[in-house]
Amino acid sequence: MSSIYIEDHIPVVKYEGFNTEKAVSISGAATLSGATTLSGATTLSGSTSVTGALTYSGAQSGQRLAWETQTGNDTLTAADSGKVINCTKSSGTQTFTLPSAATAGLFYTFRCGHADGEILINPITGQTISIKATDGGANVAPAAGTGIKNTAASNVVGDTMTLVSDGGKGWHMISMNGTWASQ
């Protein structure tokens, strides 16, 4: 099948280009090839591929991680997936309960925001969390129903842990900074 081009059917586009001052919205997968100029407010969402030079001016928005500062305990939901949770409780243990790992790809990043508090991350009953303690170190796999902890005795502001669900009964560490251990 031969390609069909809009410029073959609208002569002004063929000779003067496709220029518009109007807002254009593209949703779903988009592929832009060749020299591409975007001006004004630009939002890219979904799968966007650009081949060739890309120039843009004005405000752009794209996919970003959400940053949330927490001072108390929280039971997370699937809607919270992708958040970076800055844990700032100044004393005692700040506890987070993960949702079911049955949906593959849910992920959460926990960040120590106060060195005097500690962070405890628990799976729901019957699910597990698996982390690798250090490069070349032993795998830390807390017993089902127990979590992992970044303790006040050894934590440093900026310690982080990112966990992702496997679509079954488990959570797996994909990124870790600092000291985290079984509960």
C-alpha positions in Angstrom: 0.0 0.0 0.0 1.4 3.4 -0.9 1.6 6.2 1.6 -1.1 8.9 1.7 0.1 12.4 2.5 -2.1 15.3 3.5 -0.1 17.7 1.3 -1.1 15.7 -1.8 -4.7 16.6 -1.1 -4.4 20.2 0.2 -2.2 22.2 -2.2 -1.5 25.1 0.1 0.1 22.6 2.6 2.2 21.1 -0.2 3.7 24.5 -1.2 3.6 26.5 2.0 3.8 23.9 4.7 1.5 23.0 7.6 1.6 26.2 9.6 -1.0 27.0 12.3 -1.3 29.3 15.2 -4.0 27.2 16.7 -3.6 24.8 19.6 -2.9 21.2 18.5 -3.3 18.2 20.8 -2.0 14.8 20.0 -2.8 11.9 22.2 -1.6 8.3 22.1 1.6 7.3 20.4 3.2 10.0 18.3 6.3 9.8 16.1 7.9 13.0 14.8 10.6 12.8 12.3 12.8 15.4 10.5 13.3 18.8 11.9 10.5 19.5 14.4 9.8 22.9 16.0 7.3 23.2 18.9 6.4 26.6 20.3 4.0 27.8 22.9 2.7 25.5 25.6 3.6 21.9 24.7 2.4 18.8 26.4 3.7 15.4 25.5 2.1 12.3 27.0 1.9 8.7 26.1 4.6 7.2 23.9 6.4 10.1 22.0 9.3 9.5 19.7 11.3 12.2 18.0 13.8 11.6 15.3 15.9 14.4 14.0 16.4 17.9 15.4 13.8 19.1 18.0 13.5 22.8 18.9 10.9 24.1 21.3 10.1 27.3 23.1 7.5 28.2 25.6 6.3 26.0 28.6 6.7 22.3 28.2 5.3 19.6 30.4 5.9 15.9 30.3 5.9 12.9 32.5 7.3 13.8 36.0 7.6 11.9 39.2 5.3 13.3 42.0 7.2 14.5 45.1 5.2 14.1 48.4 6.4 15.0 51.8 5.0 12.8 54.6 5.3 13.3 58.3 3.1 10.4 59.4 2.1 6.8 58.5 0.4 6.0 55.2 -1.3 3.1 53.4 -0.4 3.5 49.8 -2.7 2.8 46.8 -2.1 2.0 43.2 -2.9 5.7 42.5 0.2 6.6 44.5 2.4 4.7 42.1 5.4 6.7 40.8 5.6 9.0 43.8 8.8 9.9 45.6 7.8 9.9 49.2 10.0 12.2 51.3 9.8 10.8 54.9 10.2 13.6 57.4 9.0 12.2 60.8 11.5 13.6 63.3 11.3 10.7 65.8 10.0 7.2 66.1 9.0 5.0 63.1 7.1 6.2 60.1 5.3 3.2 58.6 4.1 2.7 55.0 2.0 -0.2 53.8 2.2 -1.1 50.2 -0.8 -2.1 48.2 -1.2 -5.5 46.6 1.6 -6.4 44.2 -0.9 -8.1 41.9 -0.6 -5.2 39.4 2.8 -5.5 37.8 4.9 -2.3 37.5 3.6 -0.3 40.5 6.5 1.5 42.0 7.3 3.8 44.9 10.5 5.6 46.0 11.0 6.3 49.7 13.5 9.0 50.8 14.9 9.6 54.3 14.1 13.3 54.9 15.0 13.4 58.6 17.8 11.4 60.2 16.2 11.2 63.6 13.2 9.1 62.4 13.1 5.7 60.8 11.2 4.3 57.8 9.4 1.0 57.8 7.9 -0.3 54.6 5.4 -3.3 54.9 3.8 -5.4 52.3 0.2 -6.6 52.8 -0.3 -10.0 54.4 0.9 -12.9 52.3 3.3 -10.8 50.2 7.0 -10.3 50.4 9.7 -7.6 49.8 13.0 -8.7 48.4 16.1 -6.4 48.4 19.8 -7.0 47.8 21.6 -5.5 50.7 24.8 -4.4 48.9 26.6 -5.2 45.7 27.9 -8.7 46.2 26.1 -8.9 49.5 23.4 -11.3 50.7 19.8 -11.0 49.5 17.6 -9.6 52.2 14.2 -11.2 51.9 12.0 -10.5 55.0 9.5 -13.1 56.0 6.1 -12.8 54.4 4.1 -10.0 56.1 7.2 -8.2 57.5 8.9 -5.3 56.0 12.2 -3.5 55.5 13.5 -0.7 57.6 15.9 2.3 57.3 16.7 2.7 61.0 17.5 6.0 62.8 20.7 4.4 64.1 22.3 4.2 60.6 20.2 6.3 58.2 21.3 9.5 56.5 19.2 12.1 55.0 19.0 11.2 51.3 18.9 7.4 51.8 16.4 6.0 49.2 14.6 2.8 48.3 12.6 2.1 45.1 10.3 -0.9 45.1 8.4 -2.3 42.1 5.6 -4.9 42.1 6.0 -8.1 40.1 2.4 -8.8 39.3 2.2 -11.6 41.8 2.9 -11.6 45.4 6.1 -9.7 45.6 7.9 -6.4 45.7 11.5 -6.0 44.5 14.1 -3.4 45.1 15.2 -1.7 41.8 17.2 1.1 43.4 18.7 1.5 46.9 20.9 4.1 48.6 21.9 3.7 52.3 21.3 0.9 54.8 18.1 -1.0 54.6 17.4 -4.3 56.4 14.7 -6.8 57.4 12.3 -5.6 60.0 
